[in-house]
Amino acid sequence: QVQLVESGGGLVQAGGSLKLSCAASGRTFSSNVMGWFRQAPGKEREFVAAISWSGGTTRYADSVKGRFTISRDNAKNTVHLQMNSLKPEDTAVYYCAARQSGLASPSTRPYEYVYWGQGTQATVSS
């Protein structure tokens, strides 16, 4: 079992930065692929970024590539999402998610993640 708690959301002007963090509990964190997803009002949940067990493989949505960076610290059971050059269209609730332990692919599909946090709101004003 993995429990996830996000933090770091807030209100920022366009062009600014936010760093989201996700604290995970559970013994298997180092063997869980981790991902970030977001959901804007009236829209479906969408993939943002994912990272492999070791952090050696990352994947990004085209809309955030070059602006967002996902990282993890297995010693501290945390995963981060550094968001730079933010745009109003990045406004959403951001969710941290974990795949079942032992599955290696940093998937982009929400249904392949079994553990979810409660979400943190990020709002970008124009």
Buried (B, 14 or more C-beta within 10 A) or exposed (E): EBEBEBBBBEEBEEEBEBBBBBBBEBEBBBBBBBBBBBBEEEEEBBBBBBBBBEBEEBBBBEBBEEBBBBBBEBEEBBBBBBBBEBBEEBBBBBBBBBBBBEBEEBBBEBEBBBBBBEBBEBBBEE
